[in-house]
Amino acid sequence: MAELKPCPFCGGTVEMTYTSYDNMFHVYHRYNTMFCAMKEPIDIDGYFVKSLSEAANAWNRRAGEDG
């Protein structure tokens, strides 16, 4: 799986999990970050992405950034 870019709000390290129950990829802070504006989890719908690699690419996309 591709390495995940850090949280766009606080710069903290994130990790991703998948649950087949709801067909969702979930992005969480790796460490408890109480001072971040992001409320967890951020969900990426498995209907639109089919693998952890695709979900990681979706997370790593940033509007206005090159590459």
mmCIF file as Biopython writes it, N, C-alpha, C and O atoms, coordinates in Angstrom:
data_model
#
loop_
_atom_site.group_PDB
_atom_site.id
_atom_site.type_symbol
_atom_site.label_atom_id
_atom_site.label_alt_id
_atom_site.label_comp_id
_atom_site.label_asym_id
_atom_site.label_entity_id
_atom_site.label_seq_id
_atom_site.pdbx_PDB_ins_code
_atom_site.Cartn_x
_atom_site.Cartn_y
_atom_site.Cartn_z
_atom_site.occupancy
_atom_site.B_iso_or_equiv
_atom_site.auth_seq_id
_atom_site.auth_asym_id
_atom_site.pdbx_PDB_model_num
ATOM 1   N N  . MET A ? 1  ? 0.843   -1.179 0.000  1.0 0.0 1  A 1 
ATOM 2   C CA . MET A ? 1  ? 0.000   0.000  0.000  1.0 0.0 1  A 1 
ATOM 3   C C  . MET A ? 1  ? 0.887   1.241  0.000  1.0 0.0 1  A 1 
ATOM 4   O O  . MET A ? 1  ? 1.962   1.251  0.601  1.0 0.0 1  A 1 
ATOM 5   N N  . ALA A ? 2  ? 0.433   2.263  -0.666 1.0 0.0 2  A 1 
ATOM 6   C CA . ALA A ? 2  ? 1.165   3.528  -0.704 1.0 0.0 2  A 1 
ATOM 7   C C  . ALA A ? 2  ? 1.195   4.159  0.681  1.0 0.0 2  A 1 
ATOM 8   O O  . ALA A ? 2  ? 0.273   3.988  1.479  1.0 0.0 2  A 1 
ATOM 9   N N  . GLU A ? 3  ? 2.265   4.889  0.948  1.0 0.0 3  A 1 
ATOM 10  C CA . GLU A ? 3  ? 2.357   5.605  2.217  1.0 0.0 3  A 1 
ATOM 11  C C  . GLU A ? 3  ? 1.329   6.734  2.216  1.0 0.0 3  A 1 
ATOM 12  O O  . GLU A ? 3  ? 1.118   7.395  1.199  1.0 0.0 3  A 1 
ATOM 13  N N  . LEU A ? 4  ? 0.695   6.947  3.364  1.0 0.0 4  A 1 
ATOM 14  C CA . LEU A ? 4  ? -0.336  7.972  3.470  1.0 0.0 4  A 1 
ATOM 15  C C  . LEU A ? 4  ? 0.263   9.326  3.811  1.0 0.0 4  A 1 
ATOM 16  O O  . LEU A ? 4  ? 1.154   9.428  4.653  1.0 0.0 4  A 1 
ATOM 17  N N  . LYS A ? 5  ? -0.232  10.363 3.151  1.0 0.0 5  A 1 
ATOM 18  C CA . LYS A ? 5  ? 0.168   11.720 3.507  1.0 0.0 5  A 1 
ATOM 19  C C  . LYS A ? 5  ? -0.365  12.014 4.903  1.0 0.0 5  A 1 
ATOM 20  O O  . LYS A ? 5  ? -1.360  11.419 5.318  1.0 0.0 5  A 1 
ATOM 21  N N  . PRO A ? 6  ? 0.272   12.913 5.630  1.0 0.0 6  A 1 
ATOM 22  C CA . PRO A ? 6  ? -0.202  13.248 6.974  1.0 0.0 6  A 1 
ATOM 23  C C  . PRO A ? 6  ? -1.541  13.976 6.930  1.0 0.0 6  A 1 
ATOM 24  O O  . PRO A ? 6  ? -2.011  14.383 5.867  1.0 0.0 6  A 1 
ATOM 25  N N  . CYS A ? 7  ? -2.135  14.130 8.089  1.0 0.0 7  A 1 
ATOM 26  C CA . CYS A ? 7  ? -3.397  14.851 8.233  1.0 0.0 7  A 1 
ATOM 27  C C  . CYS A ? 7  ? -3.238  16.265 7.664  1.0 0.0 7  A 1 
ATOM 28  O O  . CYS A ? 7  ? -2.279  16.957 8.007  1.0 0.0 7  A 1 
ATOM 29  N N  . PRO A ? 8  ? -4.159  16.704 6.803  1.0 0.0 8  A 1 
ATOM 30  C CA . PRO A ? 8  ? -4.027  18.037 6.214  1.0 0.0 8  A 1 
ATOM 31  C C  . PRO A ? 8  ? -4.308  19.164 7.212  1.0 0.0 8  A 1 
ATOM 32  O O  . PRO A ? 8  ? -4.044  20.328 6.909  1.0 0.0 8  A 1 
ATOM 33  N N  . PHE A ? 9  ? -4.831  18.845 8.376  1.0 0.0 9  A 1 
ATOM 34  C CA . PHE A ? 9  ? -5.164  19.865 9.367  1.0 0.0 9  A 1 
ATOM 35  C C  . PHE A ? 9  ? -4.061  20.071 10.393 1.0 0.0 9  A 1 
ATOM 36  O O  . PHE A ? 9  ? -3.679  21.205 10.681 1.0 0.0 9  A 1 
ATOM 37  N N  . CYS A ? 10 ? -3.542  18.960 10.952 1.0 0.0 10 A 1 
ATOM 38  C CA . CYS A ? 10 ? -2.552  19.089 12.024 1.0 0.0 10 A 1 
ATOM 39  C C  . CYS A ? 10 ? -1.181  18.541 11.651 1.0 0.0 10 A 1 
ATOM 40  O O  . CYS A ? 10 ? -0.212  18.763 12.377 1.0 0.0 10 A 1 
ATOM 41  N N  . GLY A ? 11 ? -1.083  17.829 10.531 1.0 0.0 11 A 1 
ATOM 42  C CA . GLY A ? 11 ? 0.190   17.244 10.119 1.0 0.0 11 A 1 
ATOM 43  C C  . GLY A ? 11 ? 0.511   15.934 10.805 1.0 0.0 11 A 1 
ATOM 44  O O  . GLY A ? 11 ? 1.602   15.393 10.624 1.0 0.0 11 A 1 
ATOM 45  N N  . GLY A ? 12 ? -0.432  15.406 11.601 1.0 0.0 12 A 1 
ATOM 46  C CA . GLY A ? 12 ? -0.211  14.155 12.316 1.0 0.0 12 A 1 
ATOM 47  C C  . GLY A ? 12 ? -0.230  12.944 11.404 1.0 0.0 12 A 1 
ATOM 48  O O  . GLY A ? 12 ? -0.786  12.987 10.307 1.0 0.0 12 A 1 
ATOM 49  N N  . THR A ? 13 ? 0.378   11.868 11.862 1.0 0.0 13 A 1 
ATOM 50  C CA . THR A ? 13 ? 0.424   10.616 11.126 1.0 0.0 13 A 1 
ATOM 51  C C  . THR A ? 13 ? -0.947  9.955  11.155 1.0 0.0 13 A 1 
ATOM 52  O O  . THR A ? 13 ? -1.612  9.936  12.190 1.0 0.0 13 A 1 
ATOM 53  N N  . VAL A ? 14 ? -1.370  9.407  10.002 1.0 0.0 14 A 1 
ATOM 54  C CA . VAL A ? 14 ? -2.655  8.723  9.916  1.0 0.0 14 A 1 
ATOM 55  C C  . VAL A ? 14 ? -2.452  7.285  9.469  1.0 0.0 14 A 1 
ATOM 56  O O  . VAL A ? 14 ? -1.410  6.929  8.919  1.0 0.0 14 A 1 
ATOM 57  N N  . GLU A ? 15 ? -3.471  6.461  9.717  1.0 0.0 15 A 1 
ATOM 58  C CA . GLU A ? 15 ? -3.471  5.086  9.229  1.0 0.0 15 A 1 
ATOM 59  C C  . GLU A ? 15 ? -4.850  4.784  8.680  1.0 0.0 15 A 1 
ATOM 60  O O  . GLU A ? 15 ? -5.812  5.497  8.968  1.0 0.0 15 A 1 
ATOM 61  N N  . MET A ? 16 ? -4.946  3.728  7.890  1.0 0.0 16 A 1 
ATOM 62  C CA . MET A ? 16 ? -6.201  3.380  7.248  1.0 0.0 16 A 1 
ATOM 63  C C  . MET A ? 16 ? -6.558  1.931  7.548  1.0 0.0 16 A 1 
ATOM 64  O O  . MET A ? 16 ? -5.695  1.053  7.565  1.0 0.0 16 A 1 
ATOM 65  N N  . THR A ? 17 ? -7.843  1.699  7.784  1.0 0.0 17 A 1 
ATOM 66  C CA . THR A ? 17 ? -8.362  0.348  7.957  1.0 0.0 17 A 1 
ATOM 67  C C  . THR A ? 17 ? -9.535  0.165  7.011  1.0 0.0 17 A 1 
ATOM 68  O O  . THR A ? 17 ? -10.050 1.131  6.449  1.0 0.0 17 A 1 
ATOM 69  N N  . TYR A ? 18 ? -9.956  -1.092 6.838  1.0 0.0 18 A 1 
ATOM 70  C CA . TYR A ? 18 ? -11.112 -1.405 5.998  1.0 0.0 18 A 1 
ATOM 71  C C  . TYR A ? 18 ? -12.050 -2.291 6.798  1.0 0.0 18 A 1 
ATOM 72  O O  . TYR A ? 18 ? -11.607 -3.196 7.506  1.0 0.0 18 A 1 
ATOM 73  N N  . THR A ? 19 ? -13.343 -2.032 6.685  1.0 0.0 19 A 1 
ATOM 74  C CA . THR A ? 19 ? -14.335 -2.930 7.277  1.0 0.0 19 A 1 
ATOM 75  C C  . THR A ? 19 ? -15.303 -3.368 6.185  1.0 0.0 19 A 1 
ATOM 76  O O  . THR A ? 19 ? -15.895 -2.542 5.490  1.0 0.0 19 A 1 
ATOM 77  N N  . SER A ? 20 ? -15.451 -4.681 6.047  1.0 0.0 20 A 1 
ATOM 78  C CA . SER A ? 20 ? -16.345 -5.220 5.024  1.0 0.0 20 A 1 
ATOM 79  C C  . SER A ? 20 ? -17.809 -5.026 5.405  1.0 0.0 20 A 1 
ATOM 80  O O  . SER A ? 20 ? -18.680 -4.997 4.536  1.0 0.0 20 A 1 
ATOM 81  N N  . TYR A ? 21 ? -18.080 -4.893 6.696  1.0 0.0 21 A 1 
ATOM 82  C CA . TYR A ? 21 ? -19.454 -4.716 7.164  1.0 0.0 21 A 1 
ATOM 83  C C  . TYR A ? 21 ? -20.125 -3.528 6.487  1.0 0.0 21 A 1 
ATOM 84  O O  . TYR A ? 21 ? -21.263 -3.628 6.030  1.0 0.0 21 A 1 
ATOM 85  N N  . ASP A ? 22 ? -19.413 -2.401 6.424  1.0 0.0 22 A 1 
ATOM 86  C CA . ASP A ? 22 ? -19.984 -1.202 5.800  1.0 0.0 22 A 1 
ATOM 87  C C  . ASP A ? 22 ? -19.285 -0.834 4.490  1.0 0.0 22 A 1 
ATOM 88  O O  . ASP A ? 22 ? -19.584 0.201  3.893  1.0 0.0 22 A 1 
ATOM 89  N N  . ASN A ? 23 ? -18.337 -1.697 4.036  1.0 0.0 23 A 1 
ATOM 90  C CA . ASN A ? 23 ? -17.595 -1.470 2.798  1.0 0.0 23 A 1 
ATOM 91  C C  . ASN A ? 23 ? -16.987 -0.074 2.780  1.0 0.0 23 A 1 
ATOM 92  O O  . ASN A ? 23 ? -17.154 0.680  1.821  1.0 0.0 23 A 1 
ATOM 93  N N  . MET A ? 24 ? -16.274 0.259  3.864  1.0 0.0 24 A 1 
ATOM 94  C CA . MET A ? 24 ? -15.661 1.574  4.005  1.0 0.0 24 A 1 
ATOM 95  C C  . MET A ? 24 ? -14.196 1.446  4.405  1.0 0.0 24 A 1 
ATOM 96  O O  . MET A ? 24 ? -13.813 0.555  5.163  1.0 0.0 24 A 1 
ATOM 97  N N  . PHE A ? 25 ? -13.402 2.346  3.883  1.0 0.0 25 A 1 
ATOM 98  C CA . PHE A ? 25 ? -12.022 2.526  4.312  1.0 0.0 25 A 1 
ATOM 99  C C  . PHE A ? 25 ? -12.049 3.681  5.307  1.0 0.0 25 A 1 
ATOM 100 O O  . PHE A ? 25 ? -12.611 4.736  5.015  1.0 0.0 25 A 1 
ATOM 101 N N  . HIS A ? 26 ? -11.445 3.490  6.479  1.0 0.0 26 A 1 
ATOM 102 C CA . HIS A ? 26 ? -11.499 4.482  7.557  1.0 0.0 26 A 1 
ATOM 103 C C  . HIS A ? 26 ? -10.102 5.030  7.817  1.0 0.0 26 A 1 
ATOM 104 O O  . HIS A ? 26 ? -9.145  4.271  7.971  1.0 0.0 26 A 1 
ATOM 105 N N  . VAL A ? 27 ? -9.994  6.359  7.864  1.0 0.0 27 A 1 
ATOM 106 C CA . VAL A ? 27 ? -8.724  7.017  8.128  1.0 0.0 27 A 1 
ATOM 107 C C  . VAL A ? 27 ? -8.765  7.597  9.538  1.0 0.0 27 A 1 
ATOM 108 O O  . VAL A ? 27 ? -9.660  8.371  9.879  1.0 0.0 27 A 1 
ATOM 109 N N  . TYR A ? 28 ? -7.782  7.212  10.351 1.0 0.0 28 A 1 
ATOM 110 C CA . TYR A ? 28 ? -7.657  7.647  11.740 1.0 0.0 28 A 1 
ATOM 111 C C  . TYR A ? 28 ? -6.267  8.236  11.968 1.0 0.0 28 A 1 
ATOM 112 O O  . TYR A ? 28 ? -5.327  7.936  11.232 1.0 0.0 28 A 1 
ATOM 113 N N  . HIS A ? 29 ? -6.147  9.069  12.988 1.0 0.0 29 A 1 
ATOM 114 C CA . HIS A ? 29 ? -4.819  9.473  13.442 1.0 0.0 29 A 1 
ATOM 115 C C  . HIS A ? 29 ? -4.145  8.251  14.053 1.0 0.0 29 A 1 
ATOM 116 O O  . HIS A ? 29 ? -4.786  7.475  14.763 1.0 0.0 29 A 1 
ATOM 117 N N  . ARG A ? 30 ? -2.876  8.080  13.784 1.0 0.0 30 A 1 
ATOM 118 C CA . ARG A ? 30 ? -2.143  6.949  14.349 1.0 0.0 30 A 1 
ATOM 119 C C  . ARG A ? 30 ? -2.001  7.114  15.859 1.0 0.0 30 A 1 
ATOM 120 O O  . ARG A ? 30 ? -2.057  6.138  16.607 1.0 0.0 30 A 1 
ATOM 121 N N  . TYR A ? 31 ? -1.819  8.341  16.292 1.0 0.0 31 A 1 
ATOM 122 C CA . TYR A ? 31 ? -1.697  8.630  17.717 1.0 0.0 31 A 1 
ATOM 123 C C  . TYR A ? 31 ? -2.841  9.561  18.088 1.0 0.0 31 A 1 
ATOM 124 O O  . TYR A ? 31 ? -3.330  10.303 17.237 1.0 0.0 31 A 1 
ATOM 125 N N  . ASN A ? 32 ? -3.267  9.536  19.320 1.0 0.0 32 A 1 
ATOM 126 C CA . ASN A ? 32 ? -4.361  10.385 19.773 1.0 0.0 32 A 1 
ATOM 127 C C  . ASN A ? 32 ? -3.970  11.857 19.609 1.0 0.0 32 A 1 
ATOM 128 O O  . ASN A ? 32 ? -3.028  12.330 20.244 1.0 0.0 32 A 1 
ATOM 129 N N  . THR A ? 33 ? -4.693  12.563 18.764 1.0 0.0 33 A 1 
ATOM 130 C CA . THR A ? 33 ? -4.411  13.970 18.511 1.0 0.0 33 A 1 
ATOM 131 C C  . THR A ? 33 ? -5.624  14.781 18.942 1.0 0.0 33 A 1 
ATOM 132 O O  . THR A ? 33 ? -6.584  14.929 18.186 1.0 0.0 33 A 1 
ATOM 133 N N  . MET A ? 34 ? -5.574  15.294 20.142 1.0 0.0 34 A 1 
ATOM 134 C CA . MET A ? 34 ? -6.712  16.030 20.690 1.0 0.0 34 A 1 
ATOM 135 C C  . MET A ? 34 ? -6.845  17.421 20.092 1.0 0.0 34 A 1 
ATOM 136 O O  . MET A ? 34 ? -7.919  18.017 20.179 1.0 0.0 34 A 1 
ATOM 137 N N  . PHE A ? 35 ? -5.797  17.956 19.490 1.0 0.0 35 A 1 
ATOM 138 C CA . PHE A ? 35 ? -5.817  19.334 19.036 1.0 0.0 35 A 1 
ATOM 139 C C  . PHE A ? 35 ? -6.003  19.445 17.525 1.0 0.0 35 A 1 
ATOM 140 O O  . PHE A ? 35 ? -5.588  20.435 16.923 1.0 0.0 35 A 1 
ATOM 141 N N  . CYS A ? 36 ? -6.609  18.462 16.921 1.0 0.0 36 A 1 
ATOM 142 C CA . CYS A ? 36 ? -6.841  18.472 15.483 1.0 0.0 36 A 1 
ATOM 143 C C  . CYS A ? 36 ? -8.306  18.780 15.187 1.0 0.0 36 A 1 
ATOM 144 O O  . CYS A ? 36 ? -9.200  18.359 15.921 1.0 0.0 36 A 1 
ATOM 145 N N  . ALA A ? 37 ? -8.538  19.513 14.111 1.0 0.0 37 A 1 
ATOM 146 C CA . ALA A ? 37 ? -9.902  19.860 13.702 1.0 0.0 37 A 1 
ATOM 147 C C  . ALA A ? 37 ? -10.623 18.680 13.052 1.0 0.0 37 A 1 
ATOM 148 O O  . ALA A ? 37 ? -11.850 18.687 12.948 1.0 0.0 37 A 1 
ATOM 149 N N  . MET A ? 38 ? -9.866  17.660 12.611 1.0 0.0 38 A 1 
ATOM 150 C CA . MET A ? 38 ? -10.481 16.515 11.943 1.0 0.0 38 A 1 
ATOM 151 C C  . MET A ? 38 ? -11.157 15.614 12.959 1.0 0.0 38 A 1 
ATOM 152 O O  . MET A ? 38 ? -10.548 15.212 13.951 1.0 0.0 38 A 1 
ATOM 153 N N  . LYS A ? 39 ? -12.405 15.302 12.710 1.0 0.0 39 A 1 
ATOM 154 C CA . LYS A ? 39 ? -13.135 14.349 13.540 1.0 0.0 39 A 1 
ATOM 155 C C  . LYS A ? 39 ? -13.053 12.993 12.873 1.0 0.0 39 A 1 
ATOM 156 O O  . LYS A ? 39 ? -13.301 12.872 11.673 1.0 0.0 39 A 1 
ATOM 157 N N  . GLU A ? 40 ? -12.711 11.987 13.628 1.0 0.0 40 A 1 
ATOM 158 C CA . GLU A ? 40 ? -12.465 10.665 13.072 1.0 0.0 40 A 1 
ATOM 159 C C  . GLU A ? 40 ? -13.687 9.778  13.165 1.0 0.0 40 A 1 
ATOM 160 O O  . GLU A ? 40 ? -14.554 9.997  14.011 1.0 0.0 40 A 1 
ATOM 161 N N  . PRO A ? 41 ? -13.762 8.798  12.318 1.0 0.0 41 A 1 
ATOM 162 C CA . PRO A ? 41 ? -12.884 8.582  11.177 1.0 0.0 41 A 1 
ATOM 163 C C  . PRO A ? 41 ? -13.358 9.365  9.961  1.0 0.0 41 A 1 
ATOM 164 O O  . PRO A ? 41 ? -14.516 9.771  9.869  1.0 0.0 41 A 1 
ATOM 165 N N  . ILE A ? 42 ? -12.444 9.561  9.045  1.0 0.0 42 A 1 
ATOM 166 C CA . ILE A ? 42 ? -12.800 10.027 7.704  1.0 0.0 42 A 1 
ATOM 167 C C  . ILE A ? 42 ? -13.074 8.750  6.917  1.0 0.0 42 A 1 
ATOM 168 O O  . ILE A ? 42 ? -12.236 7.849  6.905  1.0 0.0 42 A 1 
ATOM 169 N N  . ASP A ? 43 ? -14.211 8.655  6.271  1.0 0.0 43 A 1 
ATOM 170 C CA . ASP A ? 43 ? -14.598 7.440  5.554  1.0 0.0 43 A 1 
ATOM 171 C C  . ASP A ? 43 ? -14.473 7.633  4.050  1.0 0.0 43 A 1 
ATOM 172 O O  . ASP A ? 43 ? -14.882 8.657  3.503  1.0 0.0 43 A 1 
ATOM 173 N N  . ILE A ? 44 ? -13.902 6.635  3.396  1.0 0.0 44 A 1 
ATOM 174 C CA . ILE A ? 44 ? -13.815 6.592  1.939  1.0 0.0 44 A 1 
ATOM 175 C C  . ILE A ? 44 ? -14.653 5.395  1.504  1.0 0.0 44 A 1 
ATOM 176 O O  . ILE A ? 44 ? -14.367 4.260  1.883  1.0 0.0 44 A 1 
ATOM 177 N N  . ASP A ? 45 ? -15.673 5.647  0.719  1.0 0.0 45 A 1 
ATOM 178 C CA . ASP A ? 45 ? -16.653 4.632  0.341  1.0 0.0 45 A 1 
ATOM 179 C C  . ASP A ? 45 ? -16.043 3.579  -0.583 1.0 0.0 45 A 1 
ATOM 180 O O  . ASP A ? 45 ? -15.457 3.910  -1.614 1.0 0.0 45 A 1 
ATOM 181 N N  . GLY A ? 46 ? -16.185 2.318  -0.206 1.0 0.0 46 A 1 
ATOM 182 C CA . GLY A ? 46 ? -15.693 1.204  -1.003 1.0 0.0 46 A 1 
ATOM 183 C C  . GLY A ? 46 ? -16.403 1.054  -2.330 1.0 0.0 46 A 1 
ATOM 184 O O  . GLY A ? 46 ? -15.938 0.300  -3.185 1.0 0.0 46 A 1 
ATOM 185 N N  . TYR A ? 47 ? -17.507 1.740  -2.532 1.0 0.0 47 A 1 
ATOM 186 C CA . TYR A ? 47 ? -18.191 1.726  -3.825 1.0 0.0 47 A 1 
ATOM 187 C C  . TYR A ? 47 ? -17.340 2.435  -4.876 1.0 0.0 47 A 1 
ATOM 188 O O  . TYR A ? 47 ? -17.350 2.054  -6.046 1.0 0.0 47 A 1 
ATOM 189 N N  . PHE A ? 48 ? -16.606 3.464  -4.459 1.0 0.0 48 A 1 
ATOM 190 C CA . PHE A ? 48 ? -15.815 4.268  -5.380 1.0 0.0 48 A 1 
ATOM 191 C C  . PHE A ? 48 ? -14.373 3.795  -5.518 1.0 0.0 48 A 1 
ATOM 192 O O  . PHE A ? 48 ? -13.761 3.989  -6.568 1.0 0.0 48 A 1 
ATOM 193 N N  . VAL A ? 49 ? -13.821 3.179  -4.481 1.0 0.0 49 A 1 
ATOM 194 C CA . VAL A ? 49 ? -12.465 2.630  -4.536 1.0 0.0 49 A 1 
ATOM 195 C C  . VAL A ? 49 ? -12.537 1.156  -4.167 1.0 0.0 49 A 1 
ATOM 196 O O  . VAL A ? 49 ? -13.331 0.766  -3.311 1.0 0.0 49 A 1 
ATOM 197 N N  . LYS A ? 50 ? -11.721 0.344  -4.801 1.0 0.0 50 A 1 
ATOM 198 C CA . LYS A ? 50 ? -11.852 -1.111 -4.655 1.0 0.0 50 A 1 
ATOM 199 C C  . LYS A ? 50 ? -10.730 -1.783 -3.871 1.0 0.0 50 A 1 
ATOM 200 O O  . LYS A ? 50 ? -10.767 -2.995 -3.662 1.0 0.0 50 A 1 
ATOM 201 N N  . SER A ? 51 ? -9.729  -1.009 -3.434 1.0 0.0 51 A 1 
ATOM 202 C CA . SER A ? 51 ? -8.619  -1.622 -2.709 1.0 0.0 51 A 1 
ATOM 203 C C  . SER A ? 51 ? -8.000  -0.606 -1.762 1.0 0.0 51 A 1 
ATOM 204 O O  . SER A ? 51 ? -8.256  0.593  -1.868 1.0 0.0 51 A 1 
ATOM 205 N N  . LEU A ? 52 ? -7.176  -1.102 -0.825 1.0 0.0 52 A 1 
ATOM 206 C CA . LEU A ? 52 ? -6.467  -0.196 0.076  1.0 0.0 52 A 1 
ATOM 207 C C  . LEU A ? 52 ? -5.553  0.741  -0.703 1.0 0.0 52 A 1 
ATOM 208 O O  . LEU A ? 52 ? -5.395  1.906  -0.336 1.0 0.0 52 A 1 
ATOM 209 N N  . SER A ? 53 ? -4.956  0.238  -1.771 1.0 0.0 53 A 1 
ATOM 210 C CA . SER A ? 53 ? -4.083  1.068  -2.592 1.0 0.0 53 A 1 
ATOM 211 C C  . SER A ? 53 ? -4.860  2.218  -3.239 1.0 0.0 53 A 1 
ATOM 212 O O  . SER A ? 53 ? -4.392  3.357  -3.236 1.0 0.0 53 A 1 
ATOM 213 N N  . GLU A ? 54 ? -6.038  1.932  -3.791 1.0 0.0 54 A 1 
ATOM 214 C CA . GLU A ? 54 ? -6.872  2.982  -4.378 1.0 0.0 54 A 1 
ATOM 215 C C  . GLU A ? 54 ? -7.344  3.965  -3.315 1.0 0.0 54 A 1 
ATOM 216 O O  . GLU A ? 54 ? -7.394  5.171  -3.558 1.0 0.0 54 A 1 
ATOM 217 N N  . ALA A ? 55 ? -7.690  3.455  -2.146 1.0 0.0 55 A 1 
ATOM 218 C CA . ALA A ? 55 ? -8.136  4.326  -1.051 1.0 0.0 55 A 1 
ATOM 219 C C  . ALA A ? 55 ? -6.992  5.229  -0.588 1.0 0.0 55 A 1 
ATOM 220 O O  . ALA A ? 55 ? -7.210  6.405  -0.299 1.0 0.0 55 A 1 
ATOM 221 N N  . ALA A ? 56 ? -5.781  4.686  -0.519 1.0 0.0 56 A 1 
ATOM 222 C CA . ALA A ? 56 ? -4.621  5.491  -0.133 1.0 0.0 56 A 1 
ATOM 223 C C  . ALA A ? 56 ? -4.374  6.585  -1.170 1.0 0.0 56 A 1 
ATOM 224 O O  . ALA A ? 56 ? -4.065  7.720  -0.809 1.0 0.0 56 A 1 
ATOM 225 N N  . ASN A ? 57 ? -4.506  6.256  -2.443 1.0 0.0 57 A 1 
ATOM 226 C CA . ASN A ? 57 ? -4.345  7.261  -3.492 1.0 0.0 57 A 1 
ATOM 227 C C  . ASN A ? 57 ? -5.412  8.343  -3.383 1.0 0.0 57 A 1 
ATOM 228 O O  . ASN A ? 57 ? -5.127  9.519  -3.607 1.0 0.0 57 A 1 
ATOM 229 N N  . ALA A ? 58 ? -6.635  7.956  -3.041 1.0 0.0 58 A 1 
ATOM 230 C CA . ALA A ? 58 ? -7.711  8.936  -2.858 1.0 0.0 58 A 1 
ATOM 231 C C  . ALA A ? 58 ? -7.392  9.858  -1.681 1.0 0.0 58 A 1 
ATOM 232 O O  . ALA A ? 58 ? -7.595  11.068 -1.773 1.0 0.0 58 A 1 
ATOM 233 N N  . TRP A ? 59 ? -6.896  9.298  -0.578 1.0 0.0 59 A 1 
ATOM 234 C CA . TRP A ? 59 ? -6.533  10.115 0.592  1.0 0.0 59 A 1 
ATOM 235 C C  . TRP A ? 59 ? -5.387  11.066 0.253  1.0 0.0 59 A 1 
ATOM 236 O O  . TRP A ? 59 ? -5.388  12.224 0.670  1.0 0.0 59 A 1 
ATOM 237 N N  . ASN A ? 60 ? -4.422  10.574 -0.496 1.0 0.0 60 A 1 
ATOM 238 C CA . ASN A ? 60 ? -3.227  11.365 -0.789 1.0 0.0 60 A 1 
ATOM 239 C C  . ASN A ? 60 ? -3.469  12.483 -1.792 1.0 0.0 60 A 1 
ATOM 240 O O  . ASN A ? 60 ? -2.635  13.379 -1.926 1.0 0.0 60 A 1 
ATOM 241 N N  . ARG A ? 61 ? -4.599  12.448 -2.503 1.0 0.0 61 A 1 
ATOM 242 C CA . ARG A ? 61 ? -4.914  13.530 -3.428 1.0 0.0 61 A 1 
ATOM 243 C C  . ARG A ? 61 ? -5.201  14.793 -2.648 1.0 0.0 61 A 1 
ATOM 244 O O  . ARG A ? 61 ? -5.962  14.761 -1.681 1.0 0.0 61 A 1 
ATOM 245 N N  . ARG A ? 62 ? -4.614  15.893 -3.043 1.0 0.0 62 A 1 
ATOM 246 C CA . ARG A ? 62 ? -4.853  17.178 -2.391 1.0 0.0 62 A 1 
ATOM 247 C C  . ARG A ? 62 ? -5.167  18.202 -3.455 1.0 0.0 62 A 1 
ATOM 248 O O  . ARG A ? 62 ? -4.409  18.366 -4.411 1.0 0.0 62 A 1 
ATOM 249 N N  . ALA A ? 63 ? -6.268  18.884 -3.296 1.0 0.0 63 A 1 
ATOM 250 C CA . ALA A ? 63 ? -6.651  19.929 -4.257 1.0 0.0 63 A 1 
ATOM 251 C C  . ALA A ? 63 ? -5.575  21.017 -4.268 1.0 0.0 63 A 1 
ATOM 252 O O  . ALA A ? 63 ? -5.127  21.474 -3.217 1.0 0.0 63 A 1 
ATOM 253 N N  . GLY A ? 64 ? -5.177  21.415 -5.457 1.0 0.0 64 A 1 
ATOM 254 C CA . GLY A ? 64 ? -4.221  22.496 -5.583 1.0 0.0 64 A 1 
ATOM 255 C C  . GLY A ? 64 ? -2.770  22.086 -5.471 1.0 0.0 64 A 1 
ATOM 256 O O  . GLY A ? 64 ? -1.884  22.926 -5.629 1.0 0.0 64 A 1 
ATOM 257 N N  . GLU A ? 65 ? -2.494  20.800 -5.199 1.0 0.0 65 A 1 
ATOM 258 C CA . GLU A ? 65 ? -1.105  20.344 -5.106 1.0 0.0 65 A 1 
ATOM 259 C C  . GLU A ? 65 ? -0.688  19.687 -6.406 1.0 0.0 65 A 1 
ATOM 260 O O  . GLU A ? 65 ? -1.509  19.070 -7.084 1.0 0.0 65 A 1 
ATOM 261 N N  . ASP A ? 66 ? 0.551   19.810 -6.750 1.0 0.0 66 A 1 
ATOM 262 C CA . ASP A ? 66 ? 1.082   19.122 -7.925 1.0 0.0 66 A 1 
ATOM 263 C C  . ASP A ? 66 ? 1.480   17.708 -7.546 1.0 0.0 66 A 1 
ATOM 264 O O  . ASP A ? 66 ? 2.020   17.476 -6.465 1.0 0.0 66 A 1 
ATOM 265 N N  . GLY A ? 67 ? 1.206   16.742 -8.459 1.0 0.0 67 A 1 
ATOM 266 C CA . GLY A ? 67 ? 1.633   15.361 -8.273 1.0 0.0 67 A 1 
ATOM 267 C C  . GLY A ? 67 ? 0.796   14.670 -7.327 1.0 0.0 67 A 1 
ATOM 268 O O  . GLY A ? 67 ? 1.018   13.491 -7.053 1.0 0.0 67 A 1 
#
